Amino acid sequence: MTLWNGSFPFYPGPSASFPFDTTRATIISIFLSMLVTFIIILPGIRGRRRLFWFLWVLMGLFVGAVVLIVQFSREWESGWVAANVSYKSFSPALVTVGIGLHVGLAGLNVTLLGAPVRQLNETIDYNEHFAWGGSADYEQSYGAGLQKGLPTPILYVAEKFRASSPCGVQQQYRSAGRYASIALWMAFCTWLISLLLFSMPILLYGAYLLLLTATLMLFSLLFFSTVRNTPKCPIQLGTAALQTGYGVAFWLTLATGLLCLLLGLGILILNSKQPEKLKLVFSLEQGTGGDEEQGKSYLPAEPSSSLQDVLMVPLAELHKVTSTKL
């Protein structure tokens, strides 16, 4: 076959990696739209309540966005290594590349980036996903990668997570990811209920639900961390070894869970020590400065001094005045 426009005909070129995660971008866009909507109606809130409700809504939207983002994130465990490896099977040519492994709750991503990107007259820039969660079939994803002719380093890393691999780590990651995902979905539900309770005069139960949200998020970390306690399968790439550690999603979940825990405990402590101040903070009691000023305008005007003098005259004297002889 002859070259046409720099490539062989009838053979697909390498799949370029997308510049960002579309799922994460969608979730962030939705929550930012909700925040902008609240900012538009924010001027309708009077006095100091405006700042409080802005911070509270900002915190609530942040927690909800984090729970959804880490649910679909592929950064629970990640690693990166630079190595000189063979690019294709049965070829002695070596390339200098960076190889990354990113493990999520429902699969993993293997990235391959050349240094420089253009080597052996090819663009080395790959980001391949291999799923095992839900109805996804990991073996089918791996077989599709073989049919596409993915580079050898990607197939080598993906092969370590096959069910038939001597490493035997796929079942551990699958189970840990399933239970962590269930805990996060439950945390999302309790977060929604807590927002509803805080919008009504049921602050104590809202604090309990916020504590339950924090507990479920921390439990998801516990479920996933069980994988780290199992023996690791070595991933040797030339003279370098690919080692992984907890990723951004893991630490973000930990920080958000601790934030919910502190907020829930703070509300419980304030409710036991100074419940009236807590109600005042959440605008459950009337009598703030703005309401007092507004209420004063509806009070009847004070009667005049002459009218007061007449009303305060004793009834007997008033009778004598009216009964004088002409």
Secondary structure as GFF3:
##gff-version 3
##sequence-region A 1 326
A	DSSP	alpha_helix	22	41	.	.	.	ID=ss1
A	DSSP	three_ten_helix	42	44	.	.	.	ID=ss2
A	DSSP	alpha_helix	49	72	.	.	.	ID=ss3
A	DSSP	beta_strand	77	86	.	.	.	ID=ss4
A	DSSP	beta_strand	94	103	.	.	.	ID=ss5
A	DSSP	beta_strand	107	119	.	.	.	ID=ss6
A	DSSP	beta_strand	122	131	.	.	.	ID=ss7
A	DSSP	alpha_helix	138	148	.	.	.	ID=ss8
A	DSSP	alpha_helix	152	159	.	.	.	ID=ss9
A	DSSP	alpha_helix	170	198	.	.	.	ID=ss10
A	DSSP	alpha_helix	203	225	.	.	.	ID=ss11
A	DSSP	three_ten_helix	226	229	.	.	.	ID=ss12
A	DSSP	beta_strand	236	237	.	.	.	ID=ss13
A	DSSP	beta_strand	240	241	.	.	.	ID=ss14
A	DSSP	beta_strand	245	246	.	.	.	ID=ss15
A	DSSP	alpha_helix	248	273	.	.	.	ID=ss16
A	DSSP	alpha_helix	275	281	.	.	.	ID=ss17
A	DSSP	alpha_helix	289	296	.	.	.	ID=ss18
A	DSSP	alpha_helix	305	311	.	.	.	ID=ss19
A	DSSP	alpha_helix	315	322	.	.	.	ID=ss20
###
